[in-house]
Amino acid sequence: MNVKINAVKFKIDEKLEEFITKKVSKFEKQLPTLTGVDVILKVEKPETDNNKIAEVRLLITGYDLFSAKQSDTFEEAVMLCIDALKTQIEKHKGKF
């Protein structure tokens, strides 16, 4: 499975990259047709709270699932996306 992490206008540190890869790689067990995961990290208005945005797209053969969440930290935003994607997977379980 291919995990692609894109940080918009900043450099991602190694710990955050490992955290994201570890968390999204768990989807591989649930979705046998998963071909890749795209993660986009953005900072909106750096001087404000709740300014980290994470977008996670699961690339499934013939179908994609997407979630975008905003939080104080990238880790929390990614976890919120993962929770939302788990709900989507349960809802669409018969389509995969």
PEZIJO-V601130 format. One record per backbone hydrogen bond with DSSP energy under -0.5 kcal/mol. CO is the residue of the C=O (numbers start at 1). NH is the residue of the N-H. If there is no record, write none. Layout:
BEGIN
co:CO nh:NH
co:CO nh:NH
END
This chain:
BEGIN
co:1 nh:3
co:2 nh:4
co:2 nh:37
co:3 nh:5
co:4 nh:6
co:4 nh:39
co:5 nh:7
co:6 nh:8
co:6 nh:41
co:7 nh:9
co:7 nh:10
co:13 nh:17
co:14 nh:18
co:15 nh:19
co:16 nh:20
co:17 nh:21
co:18 nh:22
co:19 nh:23
co:20 nh:24
co:21 nh:25
co:23 nh:26
co:24 nh:27
co:25 nh:28
co:26 nh:29
co:26 nh:30
co:27 nh:31
co:30 nh:32
co:31 nh:34
co:33 nh:61
co:35 nh:2
co:36 nh:59
co:37 nh:4
co:38 nh:57
co:39 nh:6
co:40 nh:55
co:41 nh:8
co:42 nh:44
co:42 nh:53
co:43 nh:45
co:45 nh:48
co:51 nh:44
co:52 nh:71
co:53 nh:42
co:54 nh:69
co:55 nh:40
co:56 nh:67
co:57 nh:38
co:57 nh:59
co:58 nh:60
co:58 nh:65
co:59 nh:35
co:59 nh:36
co:60 nh:63
co:63 nh:60
co:65 nh:58
co:67 nh:56
co:69 nh:54
co:71 nh:52
co:73 nh:77
co:74 nh:78
co:75 nh:79
co:76 nh:80
co:77 nh:81
co:78 nh:82
co:79 nh:83
co:80 nh:84
co:81 nh:85
co:82 nh:86
co:83 nh:87
co:84 nh:88
co:85 nh:89
co:86 nh:90
co:87 nh:91
co:88 nh:92
co:90 nh:93
co:92 nh:95
co:92 nh:96
co:93 nh:96
END
